[in-house]
Amino acid sequence: MVTGGLNGGRAPAFGPWAQVMSRIFLSHSSKDNFAAVAVSDWLRGEGWNDAFLDLDPVEGIAAGERWERALYTQATECEAVIFLVSRSWLGSEWCRREYELARKLNKRVFVALIENIAVGDLPLYLTQTHQAVSLAAGEDHQVFNPRMPITHEVGYVTFSREGLERLRRGLTQVGLDPRFFAWPPESDPGRAPYRGLEPIDAADAGIFFGRDGPIIEVLDTLRGLREAAPPRLFVILGASGAGKSSFLRAGLIPRLSRDDRNFFVLPVIRPERARMSRSEGLVSALGEAVMKAGLSATRVEIRRAVASDPPALRRILSSLVTRPGGDKPPTVVVTIDQAEELFRTDTEPESDKFLTILHDLATSDEPAVIVIFAIRSDSYDALERARPLEGLSQHTFALLPMPRGAYQTIIEGPAKRLQQAGRKFEIDPALTEALLEDIEKGAGSDALPLLSFTLELLYREHEAARRITREDYENFGRLKGAIDAALAQVFLEADADPRIPQDRNARLALLRRGFIPWLAGIDLDSKTPRRRVALASQIPEEARPLIDLLVEHRLLTRDVDKESGEATIEPAHEALLRQWGGLKGWLEEDFGLLATLEGIKRAACDWDANARAVAWAAHGGTRLAEAGRLDTRPDLAALLNVVDRAYLAACHEKDEAAHEAEEARHRTEAALAREKIEKLAEHVRATRRIALICGIGLAITMTLGGIAGWEWKIASARLKAATETANQLVSNLAYKFKNVSGVPASLILAILETVNTLQIRLMADGADSVDLRRVHAAAQEETVDACLAMGKTKCAFDAATEAIAFRSELVKSNPQDSEMRSELSIAYAKMGDVRALQGAITDALNYYLEVRALAESVSRSDPSNATWRQILSFSYEKIGDGRIEQGDFKAAFASYRDSLSLREALSAADPANAELKRDLSVSYLNIGDAQLAQGDLLGALKAYYDSLGLISAVAQIDPLNTRWRQDLATSYEKVGDAQIARDDFAAAEKSYRTSFGLRDALSEADLGNAGWRRDLAVSYNKIGDVLKAGSDFDGALKSYQKAFDIIKVIAASDPENGEWRRNLAASNARIGDLWFARGDYAQALAYYKNGHGIISDLAAADPVNVRWRQDLASYSERIGNSLLALSETADAVAAFETMTGAYEALLDARPDDVPLRQSLVLQHRRLAHLDKAGVRRHIEAAVKILQDLSTSSRLDSNQRRWVAVMRTQLGVINQFGPGAAASGAIARAGAQRSLN
């Protein structure tokens, strides 16, 4: 009877073997078993290792049914059926059914007569459509001694040599030559015969030409390895572009798979896409093989075995190759393509584990495993020295460049296979000659990929003509023009996509952003370009339409990971990186930064692998500074992972220790700065005396009216000297000493007061001038900043009032002086900031509107005046800030958009102006803030990224510009804020750490700059926030404590600086929040009380400062929550009462603040639930606020329900008293509160 399966009768058609490819089936009657085995032996001897014979020695089982099931199962793999016809075969109903099934499935059919039967005696269905080959006729017989499987009984069979030869020719003529494979695949009959830059895979084994000799040599070696003792490691070496992947996938693997009696080949593993997991990893390869074999091992079991159970892994492999009857199982073949990817810095930890698994498999015989690596020659040293493979012998094979004759078969062979498949197509012989000429002239190591890509493009362009000529090739641009021709077609199609800019340079810029570093990088050892595999989501959004076109034109490839469902993109071949001139140039320009990135990742990997020992922190000095430059390129910095960042932090710590002398120098400089300030203060006191002398002397002179001219000159000179001294003091305070650590705000304010007194005396004593009045106004504006730094808004208000008065008088006297009007706008903006801090938001907005009115007036009269358009954009920004304070986020967004529009126009008109670009980046930050406040998280993230892109470009212009680096750090921080709002904690941590790296470098460069140290503390707090969100409480506490230590030192250096004291209170609150989250309410309470004490002092010193009152309410609530958690209800109620009082005081200053009033309702409702004695008072207060809001239609449906509920509660209280209500109605109120 008949077969279904493979391997010459050596395995049944079920279990692991049922799914393995068989090209030839043998159908026979069970009475002809010896003849069937003899034909199977002959086929194997001729090279057809993929024939399948199924014998059924067990009576009563319908063999035809088994064959039918097997044939159906392998319908896509089976290519032909040989019917071994005898009289027994003709008399079998089962055999007839088998024939009909083969015809139904459109299989190639061969009729081989194994008995001497006349053709006329055969049924018509066999002779009408098939030519029968007689193996029984003639006298030139070959003797066979077939051995039956299982029983091992030996028989005697003879076949005609001529008949066997005719059968061999027939199989070969229909494409079943044992050296070749069927093509095109049945699933893709219109498949192109030229595959471009992508490796040729097993599906295209039939069009893989030019490597017959190396294939035979490698197959012979592998058969020897199968018989030899372990270890069994085989390495295919070749230069990039030699065709290693195609040799492995289309040349070697299909032939090993065909010889299934000896080899069982797992799906190819590709390291870049995860050597252990994901689509082309070990787990996936095993899972696919197990599923094909119909075994029961689950992915979970496979993953566990790969991760930590070598015996279980070997059992899974053994189940795949176990055969009945005790025959020697085939050797498992594990293939790793592009093995150089195992040794890239970002993959080494997992690679070591993977190589350890391969070591275990290659050194075992249970089952026997051959491991095959295909690797670039310049990376082989890493494989040879890999620690997990130490001591194992490796058999190597060098895949050499192709000879000229081989290139000719690559050009013409696929076209001939196309013709054999019935599709007419010709290659002009002159084209072949032209291609060979270009290859010889200088295609170099990329000759093979360039040839493949050129032929693919030419075929697709001229497929309809069924011919490619030399003229077509000339018009195309020949071999060297292939990449440029493809890109030209991409750009042509891009014209129709509105998402892609029309300008060519803009497109090239997008391509650069899309490629580097996501798709192209640098190999640190060879200093050559290397391709990368990127997640599609990593490609910048604006570059994706162009990247998609490159995928469509097969310059890039797209894949979908079966495990995660994520789309990945990579260059189709590394030749693209070498042959595309533009990309090559970009890589050369970025070589330094890319090499720095790779160096960090490699060093970080070594540091991590060596227990993070200090000795392995190899970056320092100039190298560490170069590492810092990565932060000017967000795209590159984004590739630094947590280990990389930790490594750099360790390097910074080591560098600090090694440069103690440098720190001492900084400390000395800070002391000198303080000394200068003290001298400056003494100079001010001396100047007071000068002013007094000059003033008295001048008054006497004017009174007496007749002093000698030389005396007047002396007095005048002294006045001038005093004026210059005053002017210099203001300049120093504005630009030199404001952020010097150890220079307290109180000293700055004292100096400013002295300067102001001096200026007023000078103006009163005859030195009055326009310049002196302008400088005096500037001194008042500096006084505003100093007062605000100390938390003294009344002092700041007085200074701002005087500044406005002086500026207004100057403008009144000089109405056409635009510079003076500009200075007046600054004074208005200062006053707006003061009024905002005092809670008078409407008043603040009015001042910002004054700024806008001034700017609009000048802009209308002089539209080309860029300075005033900048001021106008600034006014819109400040108005937006005011709207944010009011809680009107939509109006804020509109103002920020107006500011952005102006700044975009200004920047477009002066594209080289870095400061304008910097202002533009600030506008995007503002817009992001407004969107974040409205809950538009994605919009906010995009705006922050826009800001980041702009400020990154600006920072690259001058890496030493500290202001721009501060802005860059702020943009990263804002990105982190949006990411943490989206619960993307890993991304947020990366952004915050990037911001930290920038601020840390700034702070280290100037330890005396208190502002930079304060920013560094902010970064520590942000990192702590994200660690806390990820439940890493220990890490968060450590980060918060570092921030606390910094702020504590800064605040101690200037006890009257209100802002720094507020920061110290906030640090206490953060640590308290962490202890509260961990359930240690007593610790939390202690920190909350510390913060509350600081804010209480600030609020007492400046009762009108709204910010202090907001903070006071917040700390009171924290204290109340802690006390409540500690069951100290009475004290908790007192704290909540303090909080409610703070809210009510805020409402006095901001009566239109709807969110604040709604918050107050919630606090009253909470107190009604907790405070039985005050339940009526709190419910009535809440109802009154809600009723007031209701009249202005500012309640949502939920809040309107509150009103009804609380009115019911008041009825209960009035009827039964507060105690009765507290147990019922108030409880319901508490339930209603949860609806908010």
VODOTOR-879724 format. One record per residue (C-alpha): residue in one letter; x, y, z. Coordinates in pm, whole numbers, plus 50000, padded with zeros to 5 digits. Layout:
<rs>
AXYZ ...
</rs>
This chain:
<rs>
M500005000050000 V501035036350009 T502805063550177 G502575098150306 G505535115150463 L509215113050410 N512525096750478 G512475064850287 G510155045250509 R512115052950820 A509315070551009 P505525068851025 A503235096550905 F502295109351247 G503985126351546 P506955148951490 W507565136951137 A504115142850992 Q504825179550920 V508295176750765 M508595185150396 S508585155850149 R508975162449781 I508305126649654 F505765101349781 L505895064449689 S502525047149646 H502525009149641 S500584978549735 S501484962550066 K502274930749870 D505134949649701 N506914962150011 F510364949249909 A510084966449569 A508964998849735 V511914998749974 A514264991649682 V512925021849487 S513295043049802 D516915031549844 W517635039449479 L516155074749512 R518345082049812 G521355069349628 E520585093849344 G520355123249584 W516615124449659 N516765123850037 D513245137550058 A511305107049933 F508825092650183 L507725056550213 D505195044750468 L505005007750535 D502214991750738 P503184957950880 V500174957651113 E497154940150966 G493694955350977 I494784992050950 A493765009650629 A497035022150493 G495315042550226 E493525062450490 R496835070650656 W498355081050322 E495375102950242 R495605120350578 A499365125250545 L499095137450187 Y496415162250279 T498545174150572 Q501585179650351 A499755191950043 T501905223050011 E505195204050041 C504575172449837 E505525178249475 A505185144149313 V503865108749365 I505475078249210 F502935049649168 L504695015849178 V502204996948962 S501884959248983 R498964935648937 S498414938149312 W498354976249283 L495794974548997 G493584951949200 S493534973949507 E490614997749563 W492745016949811 C495465022849551 R492885036149303 R491625060349566 E495165071749631 Y495635079149262 E492425099649248 L493515119449552 A496875127849392 R495125139749075 K492685160149281 L495575177549457 N497295185049122 K500415165649212 R502955154748956 V502345117848884 F504885091748770 V503865056348678 A506605030448735 L505784994248635 I507474970448878 E506014939448705 N506134929948339 I502694942748235 A501794951847879 V500764987747830 G497514976147672 D496634958247995 L496844990648195 P493675011048268 L493095041748051 Y493375065848344 L497035055948375 T497995056548008 Q495965085847867 T497755113048064 H500945096248189 Q503835078448021 A504625046648209 V508225036948280 S508934999848302 L511374989048569 A510734952148501 A511374949248124 G514754943547958 E517784924048060 D520054951748202 H518854946248554 Q520354961148874 V520094939649186 F518784954349515 N518704937849859 P516144959250043 R515924956150421 M512464959450572 P512074984450858 I511214970651202 T511534933551102 H514874939050918 E513964911050678 V516144912150362 G514644907450015 Y515844903649655 V514624927849383 T515884936149032 F515044966948822 S515924976648465 R518815001348456 E517305017848148 G513965021748328 L515605036848632 E517515061448411 R514275071448234 L512635077048575 R515595098248689 R515435119948375 G511695124148413 L512005136248771 T514785160348675 Q512925174748376 V509985185848589 G512225204848830 L512755177049080 D516465174849019 P517885165849361 R520285195049329 F517505220649281 F514235231549438 A510835239749297 W510255276149213 P508185297849225 P506425287649549 E502875275749498 S501665302549737 D503255330249524 P503185320649155 G503905356449044 R507005359849262 A509845381149126 P512985360949041 Y515325388049172 R515055395249545 G516985427949588 L518915436549903 E517105412050128 P518715377850189 I517345350049968 D515355326750193 A514385290050178 A511325298249965 D513745309849693 A516195281049715 G515275273449353 I516805306149232 F519905305449450 F522845302749211 G526605305749216 R527545286249530 D527245249449433 G530855241049522 P530825257349869 I527435241349946 I528755206349872 E531915213050074 V529935225150379 L527425196250355 D530295171350355 T531795188250662 L528475188050846 R527935151050773 G531365144950923 L530475165751229 R527285145351271 E529325113551302 A532045129351516 A532075133951892 P530995167252040 P531515196552049 R529925204951714 L530425241651629 F530605253651269 V531295289651163 I530675304950820 L532925335350778 G532565362150515 A532855399350455 S529775421350465 G528185417750122 A529575382750058 G526085367250077 K526435347850403 S522765350650495 S521565338750155 F524145310650153 L522855299050492 R519135304050436 A518675294950068 G521705273250002 L522515252950309 I519355250250519 P516995237350244 R519465209750160 L519935200150524 S516165200050569 R515805177550265 D518205152650425 D515825148450719 R517075113350796 N520315129050916 F519415165051011 F516585182851188 V516905220451128 L515345245551365 P514145279051222 V516945304551182 I517785326151485 R518585362951427 P520285379051732 E519365415551669 R515715406751712 A516425389852048 R518455358352064 M516285343052337 S512765355552274 R510665373652016 S510175365051649 E513595351551551 G514855340151891 L515485305852037 V512125303352214 S510255311951895 A512315287251689 L511605259051932 G507935268551957 E507525267651581 A509225233751554 V507175219151840 M503925231551690 K504805217051347 A505605183851508 G502295183151693 L503985179552031 S502385191752352 A505105214552494 T503725249652554 R505505282552498 V505565287352875 E507385254052919 I509795262252638 R510525296552779 R511145281853124 A513435255052981 V515455280552785 A515685303853083 S516805280153352 D516335242753285 P518955227553045 P517755191453098 A514195201653007 L515505219452698 R517335187952587 R514185167252646 I512205190452419 L514845187352146 S514975149652189 S511195147052145 L511555164651811 V513995138951672 T513075106351845 R512295078351595 P510545045451646 G512505013351617 G515635026551782 D517135041451464 K519745068451517 P517885101651538 P518805130551313 T521165157051446 V519515189451555 V520875219651367 V520725253851536 T521605282151298 I522455317951400 D522485342951116 Q524385375951146 A526055363551461 E528075395851488 E524945410651645 L525615389151952 F528545411252041 R526995445752026 T527165464152353 D523425466852407 T522935429052369 E525915413352549 P524265402852880 E521585382352705 S524125370652448 D526315355052718 K523355335352846 F522435324552493 L525985313452416 T526055294052743 I522955274952626 L524615268052290 H527735255552470 D525575231252667 L523835218652354 A526925216052133 T528795195052390 S526015169452438 D524845138452249 E521395138052407 P520445148352148 A523335156151917 V523325192951814 I525345211551552 V525485249151605 I526125269551290 F527135306251307 A527165329351004 I529305359351100 R531255388050947 S534955380750924 D535845412651111 S533695401351406 Y534925365551433 D537515374551693 A534685382651937 L533065348651877 E536355330251910 R537105347652242 A533555345752382 R533805333652741 P530875308952724 L532565290952432 E536065289752580 G537865257052514 L535535245252237 S536995238051896 Q535295256751612 H535235244451252 T535375274351018 F534545279250655 A535475310850464 L532865321650209 L535075337649946 P534035363649684 M532285349249381 P534215342149060 R533095359148738 G531315328148609 A529225326248921 Y527985361848871 Q526785352148526 T524615324248668 I523215348448927 I522175371748644 E520795346048400 G519815316448619 P516655331748776 A515385342348433 K515755306448308 R513875293148609 L511165318248527 Q510965304348174 Q510785268748310 A507835279748522 G506015290448206 R506635327948233 K508415342247933 F511325364848024 E514725372047873 I517985387747982 D519815404947696 P523305389047667 A524685424247622 L523175433347960 T525025404448123 E528275416547974 A527655452348092 L526885440648445 L529995419148457 E532085448448331 D530795471048610 I531415444448873 E535015440648759 K535585478348738 G535035485149104 A531865473349270 G534095460249548 S532755440349841 D529225452849775 A529125438049422 L526675410349513 P524065431449699 L524315459349441 L523835434449159 S520835418749330 F519255452649397 T519875464849042 L518355433648887 E515315436349114 L514665472549017 L515175465248647 Y512845435148664 R510085454448835 E510395482848583 H510435460248275 E508475429548382 A505665438048141 A508105439447848 R509325404147942 R512865414947860 I515665436248008 T518155451447766 R521495468647799 E519805501147698 D517425497847991 Y520445493648217 E522215523848071 N519135545648117 F518845533148474 G522295546548568 R524105513148575 L525255495348891 K526445525849084 G523195544349014 A520895518149166 I520535533949510 D520115569049368 A517505556749121 A515485540849400 L515675572549611 A514615593649314 Q511525571849277 V510835575149648 F511015613149629 L508795612949320 E506095593849505 A506575616249809 D505235645449605 A501735631049641 D501855628050020 P500815660350199 R502575648750518 I505955650750345 P507515685250280 Q508115694449918 D511555709249976 R514295684049899 N516565695750180 A513705692850428 R513125657150309 L516775648550348 A516695662950700 L513705640750781 L515495610250642 R518525618050856 R516345620251167 G514635587851069 F517875568751007 I520315580551273 P520585565451527 W517545542851494 L518495524251174 A522205531551135 G525125532851376 I528845526651403 D530735494551481 L533295505951735 D535875479051652 S535875481551274 K534935518751268 T532455510450992 P528705516750959 R526335490251086 R522625486751051 R520285485951345 V516835471251396 A514405497451529 L510915495051662 A508645513351420 S507435533951716 Q511005546651773 I511175563551433 P510345600851474 E506725605551376 E507405632451119 A509885609650937 R507615579150918 P505885586950585 L509275588150410 I510495557250594 D507335538950482 L508135547450120 L511645533150162 V510035501250292 E507725499849988 H510765503349762 R512555475549953 L515455497150073 L514195489750422 T512385459150552 R509495457950794 D508675428451017 V506205421651298 D507405404051608 K505165373951666 E505695374852042 S505045411752112 G503155422651800 E505585451851762 A506565463251414 T510315465651344 I512235482451063 E515825478050945 P517935485250635 A517595457050385 H521395453650372 E524435470950520 A525505478950166 L522865506350175 L524855523850448 R528015522850237 Q526595529649891 W524075557249964 G526305587949956 G524015610050165 L523615584850445 K527315577150439 G528025614350479 W525615617850770 L527255588650945 E530675604350892 E529425637451038 D527965619951343 F530805595051375 G532235611451686 L528965611351880 L528005576651759 A531385563251860 T530985580252198 L527595563752240 E528945529252154 G531935534552381 I529665543252674 K527455513052616 R530405489552591 A532105503652900 A528795503253093 C528325466753003 D531815458053133 W531235478853448 D527925461553515 A529395426953449 N532195433853698 A529955441453996 R530015478453910 A533465482054057 V534915517254061 A537955505253869 W535715497653571 A534325533253554 A536575541553262 H535205575053145 G536785606153287 G538075640053189 T537675646652818 R535885613552752 L533325621753019 A532835656152870 E532305639952530 A529695617552690 G527925648552815 R527675661152457 L525235632952383 D522615652252575 T522695678552304 R521325651752072 P518075637952223 D517885611151955 L521245596852061 A520765602752432 A517505583152415 L519525551652346 L521275553752683 N519525529052912 V519365528053291 V522665508953320 D524385533753088 R523135563053294 A524155546153617 Y527605539853470 L528015576353375 A526895586553723 A529585563553867 C532145579453636 H531105613653757 E531525602654117 K534965588454040 D535895620153857 E534845640454158 A537075620454387 A539985623354145 H539615660754119 E539485671154482 A541965698254401 E539555711954142 E536785713154400 A539105731454636 R539705756954363 H535955761554328 R535625766754701 T538405792354691 E536715810554405 A533435811254597 A535245826354899 L536825852354674 A533415860654533 R532105866554884 E535145888154958 K534425908754649 I530885914254765 E532085925755105 K534495949854938 L531675961254714 A529525968355019 E532395988255173 H532726006954846 V529036015354868 R529486029255217 A532396050355094 T530296062054802 R527656073455048 R530236096955190 I531176109154843 A527536115154767 L527066134155091 I530166155655034 C529226162054673 G525696170054768 I526636194555044 G529386210154839 L527126215354543 A524346230154757 I526756255454910 T528066263854566 M524596270554430 T523706291154736 L526776313254728 G526676315954352 G530276323454280 I532816295754324 A535936293454117 G535676273053796 W538186247153906 E536126239754216 W533066234354004 K535006209653790 I536056190254099 A532486188654227 S531236178453884 A533856151153854 R532876137454193 L529226136654089 K530166118153774 A532256093053970 A529416086954212 T526946082253926 E529256057653752 T529696038754079 A525946035954121 N525506024353762 Q528255998353801 L526675985154119 V523365979353943 S525115961953655 N527085939053887 L524025929954085 A522025922953768 Y524595901453591 K527405889753819 F526385882354175 K522735872554167 N523345834854174 V526635833254361 S526365809254653 G527065826354984 V525805859954858 P522475862355039 A519485880354898 S519465902055210 L522955915555125 I521935921754765 L518845940154889 A520925960455134 I523305970654854 L520375979854632 E518876001154907 T522226019254938 V522336023754561 N518796037054556 T519596062054831 L522736072654648 Q520856077154321 I518106097954485 R520726120654652 L522536124354322 M519346133954143 A518476158454421 D521936173954426 G522216182854060 A523386151153891 D519926143653757 S520006130353402 V518066107053175 D520696080053212 L520676082053591 R516886079653601 R516956049053371 V519566031953586 H517556040453897 A514506023753743 A516675993553661 A517825992554024 Q514185992154134 E513525962853899 E516475944254051 T515005952554390 V511775935554279 D513705903454213 A515585905354543 C512385911354740 L510605882654569 A513555860054641 M513045868055008 G509305862654982 K508555899655048 T505875908454795 K505095942254965 C508715952954921 A508605940454561 F505345959154498 D506825992254623 A509915987854405 A507865979154097 T505626009554159 E508666032554167 A510146016153857 I506896021853666 A506716057953785 F510246065653663 R509816046653335 S506476063853269 E507966098553323 L510856090353092 V508466078452819 K506276109252870 S509316131452817 N510586110552524 P507456095752357 Q509286085852038 D512056066752215 S511126030352153 E513896017752380 M512406036152677 R508966022652596 S510525988052588 E511935993952936 L508506005353057 S507035972452932 I509585953753144 A508515973353451 Y504865965053380 A505755928253348 K507605929353682 M504555944353850 G502365917853689 D504545890653841 V504305907154185 R500525910554170 A500195874354058 L502125863154367 Q499885884754580 G496855866954438 A495585896754241 I495465877653912 T493095901953742 D495385930553837 A498385910753711 L496645904653380 N495955941553344 Y499675948853370 Y500455921753115 L497805937352890 E499615970652928 V502735953752798 R500745940152503 A499205974352433 L502635990852422 A503995963852195 E500975964351962 S501166002251935 V504796002051825 S504325971251606 R501495987951415 S503576018851348 D506695998751270 P505745963451155 S509355955251072 N510575961851426 A511575927151541 T512345938351895 W508795949551956 R507355918651801 Q509475899152049 I508045920152332 L504555914052195 S505165876552196 F506445879752553 S503245898052655 Y501095870152512 E503215845452707 K502685864353034 I498945867152966 G498915829652917 D500675825653253 G497945846653415 R495215825753255 I496915794453389 E496795809653740 Q493065816253689 G492515780353586 D491365791353239 F493515767053047 K491795771752711 A492385809152721 A495975802652831 F496455779052536 A495115805852297 S497535832052434 Y500435808052411 R499465800352051 D499505837651969 S502965840152122 L504085809651926 S502815823651595 L504795855651643 R507935836951737 E507605813151443 A507435842951208 L510405859651376 S512485828151358 A511555822150995 A512645857450909 D515985852951087 P516725815451081 A520315820051200 N519225837151522 A519635811551797 E517925832852062 L514755834151853 K514795796551826 R515275794952201 D512185817052251 L510285794052014 S511205763852225 V509865781952535 S506565787552354 Y506245750352290 L506895743752659 N504105768052750 I501695751552508 G502605717752652 D501855730753002 A498395742752893 Q497655709752720 L498855689753019 A496595710253245 Q493645702053017 G494415664953019 D495685663952659 L498655642052748 L499605632552393 G499405668552273 A501525679952567 L504135653252496 K504335663752132 A504715700452227 Y507475692052473 Y509265671252210 D508975700551966 S510595722552227 L513265696352288 G514105694051919 L514515731651887 I516565737352200 S518745707152117 A519625722951783 V520305756251953 A522515740052219 Q524595723551947 I525535757851811 D527405766652128 P527875737452370 L529405761652624 N526295783352648 T525065774452996 R521685791652954 W520835770052656 R521935738852840 Q519665749053127 D516815751852877 L517685717752734 A517495702553080 T514115719053137 S512755704952810 Y513795669652906 E512155674953245 K508905686053080 V508955655552853 G509315634453166 D506335652253325 A504135642953030 Q505425607453027 I504765602153396 A501265616553347 R500765589153086 D502065562953333 D505065556753109 F507425554953404 A510385539353225 A510425566752960 A509885593553227 E512855581053427 K515035581953117 S513985617953045 Y514505629053404 R517935612853417 T518925630153094 S517855663253248 F519785654153562 G522935646853360 L522835681453205 R522205698953536 D524845678753712 A527425689453454 L526415725953492 S526545724053869 E529955707553865 A531255734753637 D530315761653892 L529735748854246 G529075784554355 N525985789154138 A523065784354374 G520475785154097 W522075755653920 R522355736354245 R518665742754307 D517835729353957 L519895698354033 A517785692754344 V514655695254129 S516025667353908 Y516695645454212 N513095651054320 K511735642653974 I513735610253965 G512455602554311 D508865608054190 V509205582753910 L510945557354134 K508165561454387 A505565556354113 G507315523654030 S507235513454399 D511025516554436 F510645534154770 D514265529554876 G515545544554553 A513035572954576 L514015580754935 K517685581954840 S516945605954556 Y514675627954771 Q517325629055044 K519955641354797 A517615669154688 F516915677655051 D520635679855134 I521275703754845 I518345726554925 K519185726555295 V522675740155224 I521365766454982 A518625777855218 A521065779955510 S523335802655306 D520495828055276 P517885823755553 E515805852755420 N515405838455070 G511745828455065 E511925808354745 W514725786254872 R512965781355203 R509835771455010 N511925745854818 L513155732255151 A509555728655270 A508685710554945 S511555686055003 N510155678555346 A506735672655189 R508105648454929 I509895627455188 G506775628655403 D504635616755112 L506995587455064 W506765577055430 F502985580755412 A502855557955105 R504915532255297 G502465533755588 D504815550755835 Y502425578955928 A504455590956226 Q507545596956009 A505385613755746 L503835636456011 A507245647956131 Y508305658755782 Y504955675155714 K505245695456033 N508755706655935 G507445718955600 H504395735055762 G506595753956006 I508695768755725 I505615779655526 S503905793655835 D506885816855894 L506805828155532 A503055834455540 A503365854455863 A506065876355707 D503975883155395 P500235878055461 V499175888455112 N501365862954932 V498925838354773 R501565812054712 W502325808955082 R498635804655161 Q498245777854896 D501195759355043 L499845763855394 A496575747255294 S498455718555129 Y500645711655433 S497695714055670 E495865687855465 R498885664755472 I499145668455848 G495405661555884 N495625629955673 S498565617055880 L496795624056206 L493675607056077 A495705576455981 L497125576356335 S493525577656472 E494105612256622 T490805625256489 A490505656656699 D493945669256595 A493175659556236 V489995680756244 A492045710356374 A494485706256085 F491675704455832 E490135735655988 T493475753555934 M493465742055575 T489875754355525 G490825787955674 A493705790555428 Y491365782955138 E488895809455257 A491705835155279 L492695826154926 L489115831354810 D489175866754948 A492025873954707 R490615852954421 P486815853454441 D486435841354081 D488575810554124 V486025782754056 P488355752954114 L489355767754449 R485715771454556 Q484975735754449 S487945723654655 L486605742654956 V483255724554919 L485055691254943 Q486895702155256 H483685713255428 R482045680255339 R484985660855481 L484845681155803 A481085675155823 H481865638155823 L484575640856090 D483445669556315 K480105660756477 A479955693256669 G480455714256359 V478485693356114 R475745719556058 R478265747656004 H480225728355746 I477195716055552 E475715750955542 A479035765355422 A479295739155147 V475675744655035 K476185782455021 I479255778954796 L477435754554568 Q474395777254545 D476615806654450 L478235785354182 S474845773254062 T473675808653987 S476565812353745 S475935777753589 R479315764853704 L478125731753852 D478225698153682 S475445672753728 N477305654754007 Q477755686854206 R474095695754163 R473245662454326 W475455672454618 V473225702454684 A470135680254710 V471895655154934 M473225681555173 R469885699155196 T468435665755303 Q471185663155564 L470325697655699 G466715685955732 V467865655655933 I469995678156156 N467145702556214 Q464775674156302 F466955650456504 G470065670256592 P473695666956471 G474355633956643 A471565615656464 A472545630456133 A476175621056168 S475415584056175 G473085584155876 A472865613855646 I476455623755690 A477555588555607 R475595591155287 A477325624055221 G480635606355258 A479485580555003 Q478455608054765 R481885623954800 S483425593554636 L481585602754317 N483865632554268 
</rs>
